[in-house]
């Protein structure tokens, strides 16, 4: 069984691009597999019908034909066993009255902390009590075996040394020199990121966000939740993808504006 199949799959329904990106990164850093994120109910339904989903994480205020509550109602009518967690800035009584009949496992106010999100998912996945009753919303106690098996050990911090326009990476018990200009793209996979260069590839146990923060190299631009590219190596691009160093990489719509800002029109 692959690592991806054993991870908890969380469908994220959030119509604000920056919070959606932050949620996806937060979930991935905790070892969960993110489905989406998507901004509307119909898009969530399409993924829900074709992708594995273990937890539904849904903002109540959504653009489009359905708000988050109606989206949750429709999705759970198809698969009622999938637990629901609401994310919202709305906490008024009227909203709660509409949300409670959908039987959410948790109701989290935005912005959400790592601890609150992790606890909510663990509670959502906790099996029912003997006798058919729902598990009480208790934040203490061990995580279910399923979640414990899905979460990787916390990665050790990688050491990256910088010298002008070069970095030194730990590889096979020694530090090797790499020119930043030779970086072609970065590809993230769970808790590690692969550096694809004009020569060898290197893998570091760092998230894509953490690696970009350490490198601080302007030509490296994020184009997808899992990819960043060196614009100096871009050979072509379209509305949905970019070709860099012979690799075709998806170009996410929420990253397109930052990508286009690297180019100048004359």
C-alpha positions as CSV (number, residue, x, y, z in Angstrom):
1,X,0.0,0.0,0.0
2,X,1.4,3.4,-1.0
3,X,2.0,6.2,1.6
4,X,-0.6,8.4,-0.1
5,X,-3.3,5.7,0.4
6,X,-2.7,5.5,4.1
7,X,-2.9,9.2,4.7
8,X,-6.0,10.9,5.9
9,X,-7.6,12.8,2.9
10,X,-9.1,16.2,3.8
11,X,-11.3,18.0,1.3
12,X,-10.9,21.7,1.8
13,X,-13.7,24.0,0.6
14,X,-12.6,27.6,1.0
15,X,-13.3,30.5,-1.5
16,X,-10.6,32.9,-0.3
17,X,-7.3,32.1,-2.1
18,X,-4.9,33.1,0.7
19,X,-6.7,31.2,3.6
20,X,-7.1,28.2,1.3
21,X,-3.4,28.1,0.5
22,X,-2.6,28.5,4.2
23,X,-4.9,25.7,5.1
24,X,-3.5,23.4,2.5
25,X,0.1,24.0,3.7
26,X,-0.9,23.6,7.3
27,X,-2.6,20.3,6.6
28,X,0.3,19.0,4.5
29,X,2.8,20.0,7.1
30,X,0.8,17.9,9.6
31,X,0.9,14.8,7.3
32,X,-2.6,14.9,5.8
33,X,-3.3,14.6,2.1
34,X,-5.2,17.6,0.8
35,X,-8.0,17.2,-1.7
36,X,-8.5,20.6,-3.4
37,X,-8.8,23.2,-2.2
38,X,-11.8,24.3,-4.1
39,X,-13.8,27.6,-3.8
40,X,-17.4,26.5,-4.5
41,X,-19.9,23.8,-3.6
42,X,-20.3,22.3,-7.1
43,X,-16.5,22.0,-7.4
44,X,-16.4,20.3,-4.0
45,X,-19.1,17.9,-5.1
46,X,-17.2,16.9,-8.2
47,X,-14.1,16.1,-6.2
48,X,-16.1,14.4,-3.5
49,X,-17.5,12.0,-6.1
50,X,-14.2,11.1,-7.7
51,X,-11.5,11.4,-5.0
52,X,-11.0,9.7,-1.6
53,X,-12.2,11.9,1.2
54,X,-12.0,11.1,4.9
55,X,-12.8,14.5,6.3
56,X,-14.7,17.5,4.9
57,X,-13.3,20.8,6.0
58,X,-15.8,23.5,4.8
59,X,-16.1,27.3,5.2
60,X,-19.6,28.3,5.8
61,X,-19.5,31.5,3.7
62,X,-18.9,30.5,0.1
63,X,-19.4,32.2,-3.2
64,X,-21.5,30.4,-5.8
65,X,-24.9,28.7,-5.8
66,X,-24.5,27.0,-2.4
67,X,-23.1,28.2,0.9
68,X,-21.0,25.9,3.0
69,X,-24.0,24.5,4.9
70,X,-25.8,23.6,1.8
71,X,-22.6,22.2,0.3
72,X,-22.1,20.0,3.4
73,X,-25.8,18.8,3.3
74,X,-25.4,17.8,-0.3
75,X,-22.1,16.0,0.1
76,X,-23.0,14.2,3.3
77,X,-26.3,13.1,1.7
78,X,-24.1,11.1,-0.7
79,X,-21.6,9.8,1.9
80,X,-23.0,10.4,5.5
81,X,-20.0,8.6,7.1
82,X,-17.6,11.4,6.1
83,X,-17.2,13.7,9.1
84,X,-17.7,17.4,8.7
85,X,-15.7,20.3,10.2
86,X,-16.9,23.9,9.7
87,X,-14.4,26.7,9.3
88,X,-15.9,30.2,9.5
89,X,-15.7,33.7,10.8
90,X,-19.5,33.5,11.4
91,X,-20.4,32.5,14.9
92,X,-23.9,34.1,15.3
93,X,-26.9,32.1,16.7
94,X,-28.7,32.0,13.3
95,X,-25.7,30.5,11.6
96,X,-25.2,27.9,14.3
97,X,-28.9,27.0,14.2
98,X,-28.5,26.2,10.5
99,X,-25.2,24.4,10.9
100,X,-26.0,22.1,13.8
101,X,-28.5,19.9,12.0
102,X,-25.7,18.9,9.6
103,X,-24.0,17.2,12.7
104,X,-20.5,18.8,12.4
105,X,-17.8,17.1,14.3
106,X,-16.3,20.6,15.0
107,X,-17.0,24.3,14.4
108,X,-13.7,26.3,14.2
109,X,-13.5,30.0,14.2
110,X,-11.0,31.5,11.7
111,X,-8.0,32.0,11.8
112,X,-7.4,28.4,12.9
113,X,-4.4,27.3,14.9
114,X,-2.4,24.1,14.2
115,X,-3.4,22.6,17.5
116,X,-7.1,23.3,17.1
117,X,-7.2,21.9,13.5
118,X,-5.3,18.8,14.5
119,X,-7.6,18.2,17.5
120,X,-10.7,18.7,15.4
121,X,-9.6,16.2,12.8
122,X,-8.6,13.6,15.4
123,X,-12.0,14.0,17.1
124,X,-13.8,13.8,13.8
125,X,-12.1,10.5,13.0
126,X,-12.6,9.0,16.4
127,X,-14.9,5.9,16.1
128,X,-18.4,6.0,17.7
129,X,-18.8,4.9,21.3
130,X,-20.2,1.4,22.0
131,X,-23.9,1.5,21.8
132,X,-24.0,3.7,18.7
133,X,-23.5,7.1,20.4
134,X,-21.3,9.7,18.9
135,X,-17.9,10.3,20.5
136,X,-18.0,13.3,22.8
137,X,-16.1,16.4,21.8
138,X,-13.2,15.8,24.1
139,X,-9.8,17.3,23.1
140,X,-7.8,15.0,25.4
141,X,-6.9,11.4,24.9
142,X,-4.9,9.5,22.3
143,X,-5.4,10.0,18.6
144,X,-7.1,7.2,16.7
145,X,-4.8,4.5,15.2
146,X,-5.7,5.7,11.7
147,X,-4.4,9.2,12.3
148,X,-1.3,8.1,14.2
149,X,-0.4,5.8,11.3
150,X,-0.9,8.5,8.8
151,X,1.2,11.2,10.5
152,X,5.0,11.0,9.7
153,X,7.6,11.7,12.3
154,X,8.6,15.4,12.6
155,X,11.4,16.1,10.1
156,X,14.7,17.2,11.3
157,X,15.7,20.7,10.3
158,X,18.0,20.6,7.3
159,X,21.2,22.8,7.3
160,X,21.6,25.0,4.2
161,X,24.7,27.3,4.0
162,X,24.7,30.3,1.8
163,X,27.7,32.0,0.1
164,X,26.8,34.8,-2.2
165,X,24.9,33.2,-5.1
166,X,25.7,29.6,-4.0
167,X,24.4,27.3,-1.3
168,X,25.9,24.2,0.3
169,X,23.6,21.2,0.9
170,X,24.3,18.2,3.1
171,X,24.6,15.2,0.8
172,X,26.1,11.8,1.6
173,X,27.8,13.1,4.8
174,X,29.4,16.1,3.1
175,X,28.3,19.6,2.0
176,X,28.1,20.0,-1.7
177,X,28.1,23.4,-3.5
178,X,25.2,24.4,-5.7
179,X,24.8,27.6,-7.7
180,X,21.3,29.1,-7.2
181,X,21.1,29.8,-10.9
182,X,21.3,26.1,-11.5
183,X,18.1,25.4,-9.6
184,X,15.4,24.5,-12.2
185,X,12.4,23.7,-9.9
186,X,11.4,22.6,-6.5
187,X,8.9,19.8,-6.0
188,X,7.3,19.1,-2.6
189,X,6.1,15.7,-1.5
190,X,4.6,15.5,2.0
191,X,7.4,16.6,4.4
192,X,10.3,16.7,1.9
193,X,11.2,18.8,-1.2
194,X,13.2,17.8,-4.2
195,X,15.6,20.3,-5.7
196,X,15.8,19.6,-9.5
197,X,18.9,21.2,-10.9
198,X,20.7,21.3,-14.2
199,X,22.8,18.5,-12.7
200,X,21.9,16.1,-9.8
201,X,18.7,16.1,-7.8
202,X,18.8,16.7,-4.0
203,X,16.1,15.9,-1.5
204,X,15.7,17.9,1.7
205,X,13.4,17.1,4.6
206,X,11.8,20.6,4.5
207,X,8.4,21.8,3.3
208,X,8.3,23.9,0.2
209,X,7.4,27.0,2.2
210,X,10.3,26.5,4.6
211,X,12.8,25.9,1.8
212,X,11.7,29.0,-0.1
213,X,12.0,31.0,3.1
214,X,15.6,29.7,3.6
215,X,16.7,30.2,0.0
216,X,15.2,33.7,-0.4
217,X,16.1,33.6,-4.1
218,X,13.9,36.0,-6.1
219,X,13.8,34.0,-9.5
220,X,12.3,31.0,-7.6
221,X,8.5,31.6,-7.8
222,X,5.8,29.3,-6.5
223,X,3.4,28.2,-9.2
224,X,1.5,25.4,-7.4
225,X,0.9,24.0,-4.0
226,X,3.7,21.5,-4.7
227,X,6.0,23.4,-7.1
228,X,8.2,26.4,-7.4
229,X,10.1,27.2,-10.6
230,X,13.1,29.2,-11.5
231,X,11.7,31.7,-14.1
232,X,15.2,32.0,-15.7
233,X,14.7,28.4,-16.9
234,X,11.1,28.7,-18.1
235,X,10.8,27.7,-21.8
236,X,7.0,28.2,-22.2
237,X,3.8,28.6,-20.3
238,X,0.0,28.6,-20.8
239,X,-3.0,29.3,-18.6
240,X,-2.6,26.0,-16.8
241,X,1.0,24.9,-17.0
242,X,4.6,26.0,-17.4
243,X,7.5,24.1,-19.1
244,X,10.8,24.5,-17.3
245,X,14.0,22.5,-17.9
246,X,12.0,20.0,-19.9
247,X,9.5,19.5,-17.1
248,X,5.8,20.4,-17.4
249,X,4.6,21.9,-14.1
250,X,1.0,22.9,-13.3
251,X,0.3,26.6,-12.9
252,X,-2.3,27.2,-10.2
253,X,-4.7,30.1,-10.7
254,X,-4.0,31.5,-7.3
255,X,-0.2,31.7,-8.1
256,X,-0.5,33.0,-11.6
257,X,-0.4,36.7,-10.6
258,X,2.9,36.3,-8.7
259,X,4.3,34.3,-11.6
260,X,3.3,37.0,-14.2
261,X,4.8,39.7,-12.1
262,X,8.3,38.3,-12.9
263,X,7.9,39.4,-16.5
264,X,8.0,42.9,-17.9
265,X,6.2,44.1,-21.0
266,X,7.7,46.6,-23.4
